[in-house]
Amino acid sequence: MKYDSYEPVIGLEIHLQLATQSKAFCGDDASFGGEPNTHVSAISLGHPGTLPRLNEKQVEYAVRLGLALGSRINLRNTFDRKNYFYTDLPKGYQITQDRLPVCVGGSMDLQMEGYRRTVRLHHIHMEEDAGKSIHDLSPNHSMIDLNRAGVPLLEIVTEPDLRSGEEVDAFMTAMRQLARYLGISDGNMQEGSMRCDVNVSVRKKGDTGFGERCEIKNVNSMRFARQAIEFEVKRQVDLIESGHEIVRSTLNFNPTTGVTSPMRDKESAHDYRYFPDPDLPPVVFTQQWVDEVLAQLPPLPKALFERFVKEFGLSEYDANLLTQERGTADFFIKLVEKAPNPKGAANLAINKILPWAAETGSGLESFPVAVGQLAEYLQLIEEGKVSASIANQRLFPELVKFPSASPLELAQSLNLLQSSDSGFLEKIVDEVLAANPDKVAEYRKGKKGLIGFFMGEVMKKSQGKAEPKATNELVAKKLAG
């Protein structure tokens, strides 16, 4: 019960690797992978006398993200050196932004189970990544791969507004989604494109002050973030309850044991000896250029979600599924423009087309059936020419196999078209009623729910060809008479 009287206070420092072709301050290949130490040059290896040159695309991507989050864009930007020694940082310092970050403020709204939370941002700044130390290739040595050294990053620093591992998960998921919509990063945590440092403290519920915080470094999955936070919160509460103080420190999280352990005392800004980088002059934007970047932003997840709910009448659940990826939202918008109704288009996208993409590992742009033909397919269901279940089970797979075929002609060739012909329906209905005299008697004594049984039997006997509305009317008439 002691844990219930405390609440976590959590802030994040997210490192987002940008999808530029070259590194932040030189022309080296910035793509993921490659043989170790092949995406390097004298500049990214930190050789004396080499000079950095700013990547213009990194700047544009930073401004793009800041505008999408409602940040204030600093029109004058400077770069600083953050000095520390580490084996995979060849220069002995990292080029970053200390005094004048590119984006200040902003926020992101989270929709949680039963409530909403707004997470404020402190700032976003540009910097470069370090290399990678590999500790499991040799029992006696650590290996260094510098392919990642110098890759452009954005560091997104939140205010301490998060209160649980679930909220951290939701925030990271939303940030990855936004980065993908903007086309600035793939956000793949398994490739290191998105990592976070988690600052955790605890306080008594109802308190407004902050406790001493500890920083959990380089968490690279949502699941690990939740586990690390859960363990760290309990550790801090246990210390406080036993009369000990929390020592501000930097922690490592071991996913195997689920335990955090101290790496070092937490550094302060003065420990890094920040000073202006003498090799990079200030970067000055015009407001006109910022406005141009703003005008080029694509529709964003939150706006599309609200449009899908309000304009198309979708449930929040469906709207959420259809806005997870920009490609899915774009595909749905094209489909709904031609489809007979938005709900039918949403069902088709969610239940048939997205599973196809998952099974094949393909993007929706590779789906073989044109949007116009999918609209014709939906029209057949809407008009009652083919039942929804038969269309999904038999017509859709054939349409994927023969994407150039007309849905109507394909349904005809497969003998799937429903019939409202009175002679056809009356014969089948009479046969069903004659085969179930006991059920007919029960219905006529007041058990009206049995009409569903008779409808099912007619559909089964007609192999799905009986048009439901006409069939229902005929069955009710026969039973009444």
C-alpha positions as CSV (number, residue, x, y, z in Angstrom):
1,M,0.0,0.0,0.0
2,K,2.9,2.4,0.6
3,Y,3.4,2.7,-3.2
4,D,-0.2,3.9,-3.7
5,S,0.5,7.0,-1.6
6,Y,3.3,8.2,-4.1
7,E,3.2,9.3,-7.7
8,P,6.0,9.2,-10.2
9,V,7.1,12.5,-11.9
10,I,8.7,11.7,-15.2
11,G,10.4,13.8,-17.9
12,L,12.0,12.5,-21.1
13,E,14.9,13.3,-23.3
14,I,14.2,11.7,-26.6
15,H,17.0,11.3,-29.2
16,L,15.4,11.1,-32.7
17,Q,17.8,10.1,-35.5
18,L,16.9,12.0,-38.7
19,A,16.4,10.4,-42.1
20,T,19.0,12.5,-43.9
21,Q,21.3,11.0,-46.5
22,S,24.4,12.4,-45.0
23,K,25.7,13.1,-41.4
24,A,25.1,16.3,-39.5
25,F,28.4,18.1,-40.2
26,C,30.0,16.2,-43.1
27,G,29.0,14.3,-46.2
28,D,29.4,10.7,-44.8
29,D,26.7,8.2,-45.4
30,A,24.1,8.4,-42.6
31,S,22.2,5.3,-43.4
32,F,21.7,2.5,-40.9
33,G,23.9,-0.6,-41.2
34,G,27.0,-1.3,-43.3
35,E,30.2,-3.0,-42.2
36,P,31.6,-1.4,-39.0
37,N,33.6,1.8,-39.6
38,T,32.8,2.1,-43.3
39,H,30.6,5.2,-43.1
40,V,33.4,7.4,-41.8
41,S,35.8,10.1,-42.9
42,A,38.5,12.3,-41.4
43,I,35.8,14.6,-40.2
44,S,33.6,12.0,-38.4
45,L,36.7,10.4,-37.0
46,G,37.7,13.7,-35.4
47,H,41.0,14.2,-37.1
48,P,42.8,17.4,-36.2
49,G,42.3,20.3,-38.6
50,T,39.0,19.1,-40.0
51,L,36.1,21.5,-40.1
52,P,32.4,20.8,-39.8
53,R,29.8,22.0,-42.3
54,L,26.1,22.1,-41.3
55,N,23.5,19.8,-42.9
56,E,20.7,22.0,-44.2
57,K,18.2,19.2,-44.2
58,Q,18.8,18.7,-40.4
59,V,17.8,22.3,-39.8
60,E,14.6,22.0,-42.0
61,Y,13.6,18.7,-40.2
62,A,14.1,20.3,-36.8
63,V,11.9,23.3,-37.7
64,R,9.3,20.9,-39.3
65,L,9.0,19.0,-36.0
66,G,8.9,22.1,-33.9
67,L,6.1,23.7,-35.9
68,A,4.1,20.5,-35.8
69,L,4.3,20.6,-32.0
70,G,3.5,24.2,-31.6
71,S,7.0,25.3,-30.6
72,R,8.4,28.8,-31.0
73,I,11.2,28.7,-33.6
74,N,14.3,30.6,-32.8
75,L,15.3,32.6,-35.8
76,R,18.9,32.8,-34.7
77,N,20.6,29.5,-33.8
78,T,24.1,28.8,-32.4
79,F,26.0,25.6,-31.9
80,D,28.1,24.6,-28.8
81,R,30.6,22.0,-27.8
82,K,29.6,19.6,-25.1
83,N,32.9,18.2,-23.8
84,Y,33.2,14.7,-22.4
85,F,35.5,11.8,-23.0
86,Y,34.0,8.5,-24.2
87,T,35.5,5.8,-26.3
88,D,33.0,6.2,-29.2
89,L,33.2,10.0,-29.3
90,P,36.3,10.5,-31.4
91,K,36.6,14.3,-31.1
92,G,36.2,14.3,-27.3
93,Y,33.2,16.6,-27.6
94,Q,29.8,16.6,-29.2
95,I,28.4,19.4,-31.3
96,T,25.1,20.4,-29.9
97,Q,23.0,23.4,-28.9
98,D,23.1,24.7,-25.4
99,R,22.2,28.4,-25.2
100,L,20.0,28.8,-28.2
101,P,18.1,25.7,-29.2
102,V,16.2,25.7,-32.5
103,C,12.7,25.1,-30.9
104,V,11.3,26.3,-27.6
105,G,8.1,25.2,-25.8
106,G,5.3,23.3,-27.6
107,S,3.2,20.4,-26.4
108,M,1.7,17.1,-27.3
109,D,-1.8,15.8,-26.3
110,L,-2.2,12.2,-25.2
111,Q,-5.4,10.3,-25.2
112,M,-5.2,7.8,-22.4
113,E,-7.8,5.3,-21.1
114,G,-10.5,7.5,-19.7
115,Y,-8.5,10.8,-19.7
116,R,-6.4,13.1,-21.7
117,R,-3.0,14.5,-20.8
118,T,-1.0,17.4,-22.3
119,V,2.7,17.0,-22.1
120,R,4.7,20.3,-22.4
121,L,8.0,20.5,-24.2
122,H,10.9,22.4,-22.8
123,H,12.8,22.6,-26.1
124,I,14.2,20.7,-29.1
125,H,17.8,21.1,-30.1
126,M,20.0,19.8,-32.9
127,E,23.1,17.7,-32.3
128,E,25.2,14.8,-33.6
129,D,25.2,11.2,-32.4
130,A,28.1,9.3,-31.0
131,G,29.4,6.0,-32.2
132,K,28.4,2.6,-30.8
133,S,30.3,0.5,-28.3
134,I,29.8,-3.3,-28.7
135,H,30.5,-5.4,-25.6
136,D,29.5,-8.9,-26.5
137,L,31.9,-9.8,-29.4
138,S,34.9,-10.4,-27.2
139,P,35.3,-11.5,-23.5
140,N,38.2,-9.1,-23.0
141,H,37.6,-6.1,-25.3
142,S,34.9,-3.7,-26.3
143,M,34.5,-3.0,-30.0
144,I,33.8,0.4,-31.4
145,D,31.7,1.1,-34.6
146,L,31.8,4.7,-35.6
147,N,29.3,4.5,-38.5
148,R,26.8,6.2,-36.3
149,A,29.2,9.0,-35.1
150,G,28.0,12.3,-36.5
151,V,24.5,11.1,-37.6
152,P,22.1,14.0,-37.1
153,L,19.9,13.9,-34.0
154,L,17.1,16.0,-32.5
155,E,16.9,15.9,-28.8
156,I,13.3,16.5,-27.6
157,V,13.2,17.5,-23.9
158,T,9.9,17.4,-22.1
159,E,8.7,19.0,-18.9
160,P,8.2,16.6,-16.0
161,D,4.5,16.1,-17.0
162,L,4.3,12.3,-17.3
163,R,3.0,10.2,-14.4
164,S,3.4,6.6,-15.5
165,G,5.1,4.1,-17.7
166,E,1.9,3.9,-19.8
167,E,2.0,7.6,-20.4
168,V,5.6,7.4,-21.4
169,D,4.7,4.6,-23.8
170,A,1.9,6.7,-25.3
171,F,4.1,9.8,-25.7
172,M,6.9,7.8,-27.4
173,T,4.4,6.1,-29.7
174,A,2.8,9.5,-30.6
175,M,6.2,11.1,-31.2
176,R,7.3,8.2,-33.5
177,Q,4.0,8.5,-35.3
178,L,4.5,12.3,-35.8
179,A,8.1,11.8,-37.0
180,R,6.9,9.3,-39.6
181,Y,4.1,11.6,-40.8
182,L,6.5,14.4,-41.2
183,G,9.0,12.2,-43.0
184,I,11.9,13.2,-40.8
185,S,12.7,9.8,-39.2
186,D,11.5,6.2,-39.2
187,G,11.6,6.1,-35.4
188,N,12.7,2.5,-35.4
189,M,13.8,1.9,-31.8
190,Q,15.3,-1.5,-32.7
191,E,17.7,0.3,-35.1
192,G,18.5,3.1,-32.6
193,S,16.6,5.7,-34.6
194,M,14.7,6.6,-31.5
195,R,16.0,6.3,-27.9
196,C,15.1,8.1,-24.7
197,D,16.6,9.0,-21.3
198,V,14.0,8.8,-18.6
199,N,14.2,11.2,-15.6
200,V,12.3,9.7,-12.7
201,S,11.4,11.1,-9.3
202,V,8.6,10.4,-6.8
203,R,6.5,12.5,-4.5
204,K,3.6,12.1,-2.2
205,K,0.3,12.3,-4.0
206,G,-1.0,15.9,-3.6
207,D,2.4,17.4,-3.3
208,T,3.4,20.0,-5.9
209,G,7.2,20.1,-5.3
210,F,9.7,17.8,-7.0
211,G,11.8,15.1,-5.5
212,E,15.4,14.3,-6.4
213,R,15.5,12.7,-9.8
214,C,17.5,9.9,-11.4
215,E,18.1,9.5,-15.1
216,I,17.8,6.1,-16.8
217,K,20.0,6.2,-19.9
218,N,19.4,5.0,-23.4
219,V,16.2,3.1,-23.1
220,N,15.5,1.6,-26.6
221,S,12.1,0.0,-26.4
222,M,8.6,0.9,-25.1
223,R,8.5,-2.3,-23.0
224,F,11.9,-1.6,-21.4
225,A,10.8,1.9,-20.6
226,R,7.8,0.7,-18.7
227,Q,9.8,-1.9,-16.9
228,A,12.6,0.5,-15.9
229,I,10.1,3.1,-14.6
230,E,8.2,0.6,-12.6
231,F,11.4,-0.7,-10.9
232,E,12.8,2.7,-10.3
233,V,9.7,4.1,-8.8
234,K,9.5,1.2,-6.3
235,R,13.3,1.6,-5.6
236,Q,12.9,5.3,-4.7
237,V,9.8,4.8,-2.6
238,D,11.5,2.0,-0.7
239,L,14.5,4.3,0.0
240,I,12.4,7.1,1.2
241,E,10.2,4.9,3.4
242,S,13.3,3.4,5.0
243,G,14.6,6.9,5.8
244,H,17.2,7.2,3.1
245,E,17.7,10.1,0.6
246,I,17.6,9.7,-3.2
247,V,21.0,10.4,-4.7
248,R,20.8,12.2,-8.0
249,S,22.5,9.8,-10.4
250,T,22.6,8.3,-13.9
251,L,21.3,4.8,-14.1
252,N,21.6,1.9,-16.5
253,F,18.7,-0.5,-17.0
254,N,19.3,-4.2,-17.5
255,P,16.4,-5.7,-19.5
256,T,17.3,-9.3,-18.5
257,T,17.1,-8.6,-14.7
258,G,14.6,-5.7,-14.9
259,V,16.9,-3.8,-12.5
260,T,18.4,-0.3,-12.7
261,S,22.0,0.2,-11.5
262,P,24.1,3.3,-11.0
263,M,26.5,4.3,-13.8
264,R,27.8,7.5,-12.3
265,D,26.7,10.6,-10.4
266,K,24.4,12.8,-12.5
267,E,26.3,15.5,-14.3
268,S,25.3,19.1,-14.3
269,A,25.8,21.5,-17.2
270,H,29.1,22.9,-15.9
271,D,30.5,19.3,-15.9
272,Y,30.3,19.4,-19.7
273,R,32.2,22.7,-20.0
274,Y,29.9,24.0,-22.8
275,F,31.3,26.7,-25.0
276,P,30.4,28.1,-28.4
277,D,31.7,26.1,-31.3
278,P,34.3,28.3,-33.0
279,D,34.0,26.5,-36.3
280,L,30.2,27.0,-36.9
281,P,28.8,30.5,-37.3
282,P,25.3,31.3,-36.2
283,V,22.5,30.1,-38.4
284,V,19.8,32.8,-39.1
285,F,16.3,32.0,-40.5
286,T,13.9,34.4,-42.0
287,Q,10.3,34.3,-40.9
288,Q,9.3,33.9,-44.5
289,W,11.3,30.6,-44.7
290,V,9.7,29.3,-41.5
291,D,6.3,30.1,-42.9
292,E,7.1,28.2,-46.1
293,V,8.1,25.1,-44.0
294,L,4.8,25.5,-42.1
295,A,2.8,25.6,-45.3
296,Q,4.4,22.4,-46.5
297,L,3.5,20.3,-43.5
298,P,1.3,17.4,-44.3
299,P,-2.0,16.8,-42.5
300,L,-1.1,15.6,-39.0
301,P,-2.4,12.6,-37.0
302,K,-4.5,14.6,-34.5
303,A,-6.2,16.6,-37.3
304,L,-6.9,13.5,-39.4
305,F,-8.3,11.6,-36.3
306,E,-10.7,14.4,-35.6
307,R,-11.7,14.6,-39.3
308,F,-12.3,10.9,-39.5
309,V,-14.6,11.0,-36.4
310,K,-16.5,14.2,-37.2
311,E,-16.7,14.3,-41.0
312,F,-16.8,10.5,-41.7
313,G,-18.6,9.4,-38.6
314,L,-16.1,6.7,-37.7
315,S,-15.7,5.4,-34.1
316,E,-12.6,6.6,-32.3
317,Y,-11.3,3.1,-32.4
318,D,-11.5,2.9,-36.2
319,A,-10.1,6.4,-36.6
320,N,-7.2,5.6,-34.4
321,L,-6.3,2.5,-36.5
322,L,-6.6,4.4,-39.7
323,T,-4.3,7.2,-38.6
324,Q,-1.5,5.1,-37.1
325,E,0.6,5.5,-40.3
326,R,0.5,8.3,-42.8
327,G,0.3,5.8,-45.7
328,T,-2.8,4.2,-44.2
329,A,-4.6,7.5,-43.7
330,D,-3.7,8.6,-47.3
331,F,-5.0,5.3,-48.7
332,F,-8.3,5.6,-46.7
333,I,-8.9,9.2,-47.8
334,K,-8.5,8.2,-51.5
335,L,-10.9,5.2,-50.9
336,V,-13.5,7.1,-49.0
337,E,-13.7,9.8,-51.7
338,K,-15.1,7.1,-54.1
339,A,-16.7,4.6,-51.8
340,P,-20.5,4.6,-51.2
341,N,-20.1,5.1,-47.4
342,P,-17.2,5.8,-45.0
343,K,-18.0,3.0,-42.6
344,G,-17.9,0.4,-45.3
345,A,-14.6,1.8,-46.6
346,A,-13.2,1.8,-43.0
347,N,-14.2,-1.9,-42.5
348,L,-12.6,-2.9,-45.8
349,A,-9.4,-1.1,-45.0
350,I,-9.2,-2.4,-41.4
351,N,-10.4,-6.0,-41.9
352,K,-9.0,-6.9,-45.3
353,I,-6.4,-4.4,-46.7
354,L,-4.3,-3.8,-43.6
355,P,-4.1,-7.6,-42.8
356,W,-3.0,-8.1,-46.5
357,A,-0.2,-5.5,-45.9
358,A,0.9,-7.2,-42.7
359,E,0.9,-10.6,-44.2
360,T,2.8,-9.6,-47.3
361,G,5.1,-7.0,-45.6
362,S,4.1,-4.5,-48.3
363,G,3.0,-0.9,-48.1
364,L,-0.5,0.0,-49.1
365,E,0.8,1.7,-52.1
366,S,1.6,-1.8,-53.4
367,F,-2.0,-3.1,-53.0
368,P,-2.8,-4.5,-56.4
369,V,-6.5,-3.5,-56.6
370,A,-7.2,0.1,-57.7
371,V,-9.2,2.4,-55.4
372,G,-11.9,2.7,-58.1
373,Q,-12.4,-1.1,-58.2
374,L,-12.5,-1.2,-54.4
375,A,-15.3,1.4,-54.5
376,E,-17.2,-0.8,-57.1
377,Y,-16.7,-3.8,-54.7
378,L,-18.2,-1.8,-51.8
379,Q,-21.1,-0.7,-54.1
380,L,-22.0,-4.3,-54.7
381,I,-22.3,-4.8,-51.0
382,E,-24.1,-1.5,-50.4
383,E,-26.8,-2.3,-53.1
384,G,-27.3,-5.8,-51.7
385,K,-26.0,-7.5,-54.8
386,V,-23.5,-9.5,-52.8
387,S,-23.7,-10.2,-49.1
388,A,-20.9,-8.7,-47.0
389,S,-19.9,-12.1,-45.6
390,I,-19.7,-13.7,-49.0
391,A,-17.9,-10.7,-50.5
392,N,-15.3,-10.8,-47.8
393,Q,-14.8,-14.6,-47.8
394,R,-14.9,-15.3,-51.6
395,L,-15.1,-12.2,-53.8
396,F,-12.3,-10.2,-52.1
397,P,-9.6,-12.9,-52.4
398,E,-10.5,-13.4,-56.1
399,L,-10.3,-9.7,-56.7
400,V,-6.7,-9.6,-55.2
401,K,-5.8,-12.5,-57.5
402,F,-7.3,-10.8,-60.6
403,P,-6.9,-7.1,-59.8
404,S,-7.8,-6.0,-63.3
405,A,-11.2,-7.8,-63.3
406,S,-14.5,-6.0,-62.8
407,P,-15.9,-6.8,-59.3
408,L,-19.4,-7.2,-60.8
409,E,-18.2,-9.5,-63.6
410,L,-16.1,-11.5,-61.1
411,A,-19.1,-11.9,-58.8
412,Q,-21.2,-13.1,-61.7
413,S,-18.6,-15.6,-62.8
414,L,-18.4,-17.0,-59.2
415,N,-22.2,-17.1,-59.0
416,L,-22.2,-14.9,-55.9
417,L,-24.9,-12.3,-56.8
418,Q,-27.8,-12.2,-54.4
419,S,-31.4,-12.6,-55.8
420,S,-34.6,-10.8,-54.8
421,D,-36.6,-12.8,-57.4
422,S,-39.8,-13.7,-55.7
423,G,-40.1,-17.1,-57.3
424,F,-36.6,-18.1,-56.3
425,L,-37.0,-16.9,-52.7
426,E,-40.5,-18.3,-52.2
427,K,-39.4,-21.8,-53.2
428,I,-36.5,-21.8,-50.7
429,V,-38.5,-20.2,-47.9
430,D,-41.3,-22.8,-48.4
431,E,-38.7,-25.6,-48.2
432,V,-37.2,-24.3,-45.0
433,L,-40.6,-23.8,-43.3
434,A,-41.7,-27.3,-44.4
435,A,-38.5,-28.8,-43.0
436,N,-39.0,-27.2,-39.5
437,P,-42.7,-27.4,-38.5
438,D,-41.9,-27.5,-34.8
439,K,-40.0,-24.1,-35.1
440,V,-42.9,-22.7,-37.1
441,A,-45.3,-23.7,-34.4
442,E,-43.1,-22.1,-31.7
443,Y,-42.8,-18.9,-33.7
444,R,-46.6,-18.6,-34.1
445,K,-47.0,-19.1,-30.3
446,G,-44.9,-16.0,-29.7
447,K,-41.3,-17.0,-30.0
448,K,-40.6,-14.2,-32.5
449,G,-36.8,-14.4,-32.1
450,L,-36.8,-17.6,-34.2
451,I,-37.0,-15.5,-37.4
452,G,-33.3,-15.3,-37.2
453,F,-33.1,-19.1,-37.3
454,F,-35.3,-19.2,-40.5
455,M,-33.2,-16.4,-42.1
456,G,-30.0,-18.4,-41.4
457,E,-31.5,-21.5,-42.9
458,V,-32.6,-19.7,-46.0
459,M,-29.2,-18.1,-46.5
460,K,-27.6,-21.5,-46.0
461,K,-29.9,-23.1,-48.5
462,S,-29.5,-20.3,-51.1
463,Q,-25.7,-20.3,-50.6
464,G,-25.9,-16.6,-49.6
465,K,-27.8,-15.6,-52.7
466,A,-31.0,-14.6,-51.0
467,E,-31.3,-10.8,-50.7
468,P,-31.7,-10.2,-47.0
469,K,-34.4,-7.5,-47.0
470,A,-36.7,-9.2,-49.4
471,T,-36.1,-12.6,-47.7
472,N,-36.9,-11.2,-44.3
473,E,-40.2,-9.7,-45.5
474,L,-41.2,-13.0,-47.2
475,V,-40.3,-15.1,-44.2
476,A,-42.3,-12.9,-41.9
477,K,-45.2,-12.9,-44.3
478,K,-45.2,-16.7,-44.6
479,L,-44.9,-17.2,-40.8
480,A,-47.8,-14.8,-40.2
481,G,-50.0,-16.6,-42.5
